[in-house]
Amino acid sequence: MRSGQLRHRITVQQYTETRDDFGAVVETWADFAANVPAFVKPVASSDKWTGQQTTQQITHEIKMRYLSGVKSEMRVLYGSRVFDISAPPINWQERNMELTLLCTERL
């Protein structure tokens, strides 16, 4: 992957549960890796009819240098946009050099 393509900065977050002062479980997202150079590319969009309303779905492909520990349960932040990782990360040619994340944007 050419470094010139990595012009976007993303944050990879993981879901965590902590307890507050009263013992209640608090669900939060914590940064796993911040300010990661990446390439964010829209791949497809679709409209789906569910009941009486339409829902939109936009899918993206995010490429970045290999980062150990990234899982499909995580999410990606790009500016104010939030992307759910839809499938296990793809380790290109199994060489630990590049990861491809297939994501769905939250609207």
N, C-alpha and C positions, 0 to 999 in steps of 0.2 A: 504494500500500500504506500502510495506516495504521500509524503507529509503535507504537501500543498492541498490535498483533498480534505484534511482534517481541520476545517476552518470553523467548525461549530464547537462550543463548549457546553458539555452536559454534566449532570450530576446523577450518579447511580445511587439509589436509596434502597434500604431494606426495611421491612416491617419489623417493629419491635413492640413488645408489651412490657410496661413497667408498672409499678404500684405507686400510688400517691400516698400522702400522709395518712389517709384514712383506710388504706389497704385495698382501695378499689383499683381495678386494672385499667390502665390508661394505654390506649392504642396510638402509637405514633410511628412516623417514618424517620429513620436516622440515616445520615449520609454514609454510604459505603465507600464512595470515591467521588471527590468533588473536582470541578474544573478539568474534566477529562476531554482532550481533543477528540473530536468525532466528526463523522460525515452523516448528516441527517437527510434522507431522501424519501419523499412521498412515493408510495408505490401504487396505491389504489384507494378509491373511495366508493361507498355504496349507500343506498337508502334502503331501509328495511321497514316493512309494514308489520307492526305488532299491535294487534287489537285495532283500535281506532286511530292510532298515531304513527308517525314516521320517525324512525331513529336513524341517525347518520353514523357511519363508521368510516374512519380514515385510518389506513394502515401505512406504516413507515418502515423503512429499513435503516438501521443505524449501524454504521461500521466504526470500529475503534481498534486501537492496539489491544493486544491480548491483556486481559486483566483476570487473574485467577480468582475464583469464588463467585463470579456473577451467575445468578440463577434466574429461572423464569418467574420466581415469586417476587422478584424485585421490580422496581419501576425506575423510569428515567425522567429527569426534569431537564427541559430545554427552555430557558427563559421562564416565562409564566405558563408554559405548556407542560402537560403531564402525559407520559406514555407508559402504558402497561406492557410488560414484556409478555408476548403471547405464546412463545415456544422456547424450548431450551436454546441457549446461545449456541451459535455455530462456530466451532473452532476451525477456521479455514485450513484445509489440508492437514489438520492435526499437527500443526507446526508451532503452536503457541505464539503466533505472531499477530494474528488478527481475529477479532470477534465480530460476528454479524448478529445483531439483535433484530428480530421481527416483532414489531410493536403495534399496538392499537392506541390511537390518541383518545384521551378522555375529552369529551365535549361538554 
